[in-house]
Amino acid sequence: MRVTVARTAGFCWGVRRTVDKTFETVEDAEGPVVTLGPVIHNPQVIARLNGEGVEVKDRVADISDGTTVVVRTHGAVKSEMEAARARGLDVVDGTCPYVKAPQVYVQRMSRDGYHIIVVGDAKHPEIRGVVSYSVGPVTVLAPGEEVPALPGVKKVAVVAQTTIIGDAFKAVVAECALRFKEVRAFNTICYDTDERQEDARTLAAQVDAVLVVGGKQSANTRHLAEICGELQPRTYHIETAEEIRPEWFQGVETVGVSAGASTPDWVIDEVVTRLQGLSAAAA
């Protein structure tokens, strides 16, 4: 059984930047270190940080004085950032620059009187943070959801969750162009997301089965699994090598491995090793 790993599998540069910054902060800080929300959506990384004494806190109000606060890759709600700085806490901002972009656009365009439309998951921490930067009305649309009537609105500004599938953003922009007098669209989908999704499509079309590796709470990993599943019915979303089942690979000659942007290299390596072991046992 031949195993092929997608070229873009594993940490994107933004996640790697934040994870490295968090571990460096742990080494350098004189006092306790916490993250404001899980630093990334990967249980294995969170477990390693817990082993270093790093706790996850969801609110600044729950953080003790003298603590260093690392902001998660997905960013934080504006009021929480302000609360941390107002208390004089040492804040290490790990927000991915690609996530910063929609925050900036939303703040600027809402100040200019645009109704903000965000395409993404309203419950996702990235979107909660983005929405918090608006000074006016905001509408959050899940991918595939139709644009509401919005009576009286003449101009809208549209941004996207960094990890959504591009077609979802395109559909909303197209609908807005027919509905409103003025539309400003900002493609805030991460370049890495587009590239990773295209690699997943190519891989899924060439193999007999696909493993998509990453946290079950990771939006970009779930989207990869959806994309692969459309092209290859034998697609399995797993977090670790322990979840692999030998019966998935009966009659399979080629296996593709893709992984979300928050999946560490060591987790991918363990999955590949497990697959190679199954192949050797079947030989």
KAHUTA-V367651 format. One record per pair of residues at least 6 apart in sequence whose C-alpha atoms are under 6 Angstrom apart, sorted by the first residue. I is the first residue (numbers start at 1). GAP is how many residues later the second one is. Records with the same first field share a line. If there is no record, write none. Layout:
I: GAP / GAP
This chain:
1: 252 / 253 / 278
2: 252
3: 251 / 252 / 253
4: 252
5: 251 / 252
6: 252
8: 188
9: 249 / 250
10: 249 / 250 / 251 / 253 / 254 / 255
11: 250 / 251 / 252 / 253
12: 249
14: 82
18: 76
32: 35
33: 21 / 34 / 35
34: 20 / 21 / 22 / 35
35: 21 / 34 / 35 / 36
36: 21 / 22 / 35
37: 19 / 20 / 21
38: 18
39: 33 / 34
41: 174 / 176 / 177
42: 173
68: 22
69: 22 / 23
70: 22 / 23
71: 22 / 23
72: 22 / 23
73: 21 / 22 / 23
74: 21 / 52
75: 20 / 51
76: 53
77: 52 / 55
78: 54
103: 27 / 30
106: 28
107: 26 / 27
110: 24 / 25 / 26
114: 41 / 42 / 43
115: 22 / 41
116: 22 / 40 / 41
117: 21 / 22 / 23 / 41
118: 22 / 40 / 41 / 42
119: 21 / 22 / 23 / 41
120: 21 / 22 / 41
121: 21
143: 25
154: 26 / 27
155: 26 / 27 / 28
156: 27
157: 26 / 27 / 28
158: 27
159: 27
160: 28
162: 26 / 27 / 28
163: 30 / 57
204: 24 / 27 / 28
207: 47 / 48
208: 44 / 46 / 47
209: 25 / 26 / 46
210: 25 / 45 / 46 / 47
211: 24 / 25 / 26 / 46
212: 13 / 25 / 45 / 46 / 47
213: 24 / 25 / 26 / 46
214: 7 / 25 / 45 / 46 / 49
215: 24
220: 40
221: 39
229: 6
241: 29 / 30
